[in-house]
């Protein structure tokens, strides 16, 4: 789904709670919960604010956005609770299932709009795609469903590759389980040997690439995870330093 479509959906879902909230306060408040830093999603933030402007909500003029940035997954429940205690009109999450689940765990009444990378029904965010029910709605960006296709693309780029290191985030257990299931099935079909590496902190990413530098896998496959999206410069710098596809 295109970014503009997601923003349109978010704004549509946000409109009615904001209108109700505006009757109680001078300026409605949107809670924004993320696992990535503002620097790493700057373009998405610009699109988010532009989507709000298209529905006549301008940050700092007639709407306030309360941003909560988590450095680690463990911080998400407390940050979500802070937004609930502030009684925001709607909570927007775009950092994957962990972020959406933290928001869901914090409130059953405040509307939540999510962007996730796999079927939201499977992970219990909504009861069905046609009728989400509850207080959550959003979009599936299908990142995890394309895991096998991403490995195929890597194999097409490097047809001679035989050993692939797979980097996953164990702190995001459900995401990792799906990633490994898809990678293992695809690697068997392509005759690739894979080795799993765990990294859920920046320091652990450094340690994993130190091993890659010594053992020289033919390529590294990075799991689809908001944590890794937020550290893509670190990943790219290490890959370049070790000349690692």
C-alpha positions in Angstrom: 0.0 0.0 0.0 1.3 3.5 -0.9 2.3 5.8 1.9 -0.4 8.3 0.9 -3.0 5.6 1.2 -1.9 4.8 4.7 -1.9 8.5 5.7 -5.4 8.9 4.3 -6.6 5.9 6.3 -5.0 7.2 9.4 -6.5 10.6 9.1 -9.9 9.2 8.4 -9.7 7.0 11.4 -8.4 9.9 13.5 -11.0 12.4 12.4 -14.0 11.3 14.6 -12.1 10.9 17.9 -10.3 14.2 17.4 -13.6 15.9 16.8 -15.0 14.4 20.0 -11.8 15.3 21.9 -12.0 18.8 20.6 -15.2 19.4 22.4 -13.4 18.8 25.7 -10.1 20.6 25.0 -9.1 23.6 23.0 -6.6 21.6 20.9 -7.1 17.8 20.2 -4.1 15.6 20.9 -2.7 12.7 18.8 -0.4 10.2 20.5 2.4 9.0 18.3 4.2 5.9 19.5 7.4 4.7 17.8 10.4 2.3 18.3 12.5 4.2 15.8 14.2 7.6 16.3 12.7 10.7 14.6 15.9 11.1 12.5 15.4 7.6 10.9 11.8 8.2 9.9 12.0 11.9 9.0 10.4 11.3 5.6 7.5 9.4 7.1 7.0 12.1 9.7 6.8 14.7 6.9 4.2 12.5 5.1 2.3 12.0 8.4 2.1 15.8 9.0 1.2 16.4 5.4 -1.7 13.9 5.6 -3.0 15.7 8.6 -2.8 19.1 6.8 -4.8 17.6 4.0 -7.6 17.0 6.5 -7.1 20.5 8.0 -5.2 19.5 11.0 -2.0 21.5 11.4 0.5 20.6 14.1 0.9 23.5 16.5 -2.1 25.3 15.2 -5.2 23.2 15.8 -3.8 19.8 16.8 -1.0 18.7 19.1 1.1 15.6 18.5 2.5 13.9 21.6 5.5 11.9 20.4 6.9 9.0 22.5 10.1 7.4 21.2 11.2 4.0 22.6 14.9 3.1 22.4 14.1 -0.5 23.3 11.0 -2.7 23.0 10.7 -3.0 26.7 9.9 0.7 27.0 6.8 0.5 24.7 4.2 -0.5 27.4 5.2 2.4 29.7 5.2 4.9 26.9 1.8 3.7 25.6 0.5 4.0 29.2 1.7 7.6 29.3 -0.3 8.5 26.2 -3.4 6.8 27.7 -3.0 8.7 30.9 -2.8 11.9 29.0 -6.2 11.0 27.4 -5.1 11.5 23.8 -7.8 11.4 21.1 -6.1 8.7 19.0 -2.8 6.7 19.1 -0.8 6.3 15.8 1.7 3.5 15.6 3.9 2.6 12.7 6.7 0.6 14.3 5.4 -2.9 13.7 3.5 -5.4 15.9 5.3 -4.7 19.1 4.3 -1.1 19.0 0.7 -1.8 18.1 0.4 -4.5 20.7 1.8 -2.2 23.4 -0.8 0.4 22.5 -3.6 -2.2 22.5 -2.5 -3.5 25.9 -2.7 0.1 27.3 -6.3 0.9 26.2 -9.4 -0.7 25.0 -11.2 2.6 24.3 -8.8 5.1 22.7 -8.8 4.5 18.9 -5.5 3.1 17.6 -4.3 3.2 14.0 -1.4 0.9 13.1 0.9 0.0 10.2 2.3 -3.6 10.5 4.3 -6.0 8.3 2.1 -9.1 8.5 -1.5 -10.2 8.9 -3.0 -8.3 11.9 -5.6 -11.0 12.5 -2.9 -13.6 13.0 -1.4 -11.6 15.9 -4.7 -10.7 17.5 -4.7 -7.0 16.7 -8.1 -7.2 15.0 -10.8 -9.9 14.7 -11.0 -9.8 10.9 -9.9 -7.6 8.0 -13.4 -6.8 6.9 -14.7 -6.0 10.4 -11.8 -5.1 12.7 -14.1 -4.4 15.7 -12.5 -3.2 18.9 -10.6 0.1 18.9 -7.8 -0.8 16.4 -7.6 -0.4 12.6 -4.8 0.0 10.1 -2.9 -1.5 7.2 -0.7 -4.6 6.6 2.4 -3.5 4.7 3.2 -7.2 3.9 6.8 -7.0 4.8 7.0 -10.4 6.4 5.0 -12.1 3.8 7.7 -11.0 1.3 10.6 -12.5 3.3 11.0 -15.4 0.9 10.9 -13.1 -2.1 13.6 -10.9 -0.6 15.8 -13.9 -0.2 15.1 -14.8 -3.8 16.2 -11.3 -4.9 19.4 -11.7 -2.9 20.1 -15.0 -4.5 19.5 -13.5 -8.0 22.0 -10.8 -7.2 24.5 -13.3 -6.0 23.8 -16.6 -7.8 27.1 -18.1 -6.6 26.3 -17.5 -2.9 26.0 -20.6 -0.8 26.2 -19.4 2.8 23.9 -16.7 4.1 24.0 -15.1 7.6 20.5 -14.2 8.7 20.2 -11.4 11.3 17.0 -11.4 13.4 15.8 -9.5 16.5 14.9 -12.0 19.3 13.3 -9.3 21.3 10.5 -9.3 18.7 9.7 -12.9 19.1 6.6 -13.2 16.9 8.3 -11.3 14.0 11.4 -13.5 14.3 9.5 -16.7 14.3 7.7 -15.8 11.1 11.0 -14.6 9.5 12.8 -17.8 10.3 10.0 -20.0 9.1 9.9 -18.1 5.7 13.7 -18.0 5.4 14.2 -21.7 6.1 11.6 -22.7 3.6 13.0 -20.4 0.9 16.6 -21.3 1.6 15.9 -25.1 1.2 14.2 -24.4 -2.2 17.3 -22.5 -3.4 19.9 -24.8 -1.8 21.3 -22.1 0.5 22.9 -22.8 3.9 21.8 -20.3 6.5 23.2 -19.4 9.9 21.1 -17.4 12.4 22.5 -14.5 14.3 20.6 -12.6 17.0 20.8 -8.8 17.6 18.4 -6.7 19.6 20.7 -3.8 20.5 23.2 -1.7 18.6 26.1 -3.3 20.4 24.8 -6.8 19.4 24.7 -5.6 15.7 28.3 -4.6 16.1 29.2 -8.0 17.5 27.4 -9.8 14.8 29.3 -8.0 12.0 32.5 -8.7 13.8 31.7 -12.4 13.4 30.8 -11.8 9.7 34.2 -10.1 9.2 35.9 -13.2 10.5 33.8 -16.0 9.0 33.0 -14.2 5.7 29.5 -15.4 4.8 28.6 -14.9 1.1 25.9 -12.5 2.1 23.9 -11.2 5.0 20.1 -11.2 5.1 18.6 -8.7 7.6 15.2 -9.6 9.0 12.3 -7.2 8.5 12.1 -5.4 11.8 11.4 -1.8 12.9 14.5 -1.9 15.1 16.7 -2.7 12.1 14.9 -0.1 10.0 15.9 2.5 12.6 19.5 1.4 12.4 19.9 1.0 8.7 22.9 3.4 8.6 24.7 1.3 11.1 24.0 -1.9 9.2 25.0 -0.3 5.9 28.2 1.1 7.3 29.2 -2.3 8.7 28.3 -4.1 5.4 30.4 -1.6 3.5 33.4 -1.9 5.9 33.4 -5.7 5.6 32.6 -5.7 1.8 29.6 -7.8 2.7 26.6 -8.0 0.4 
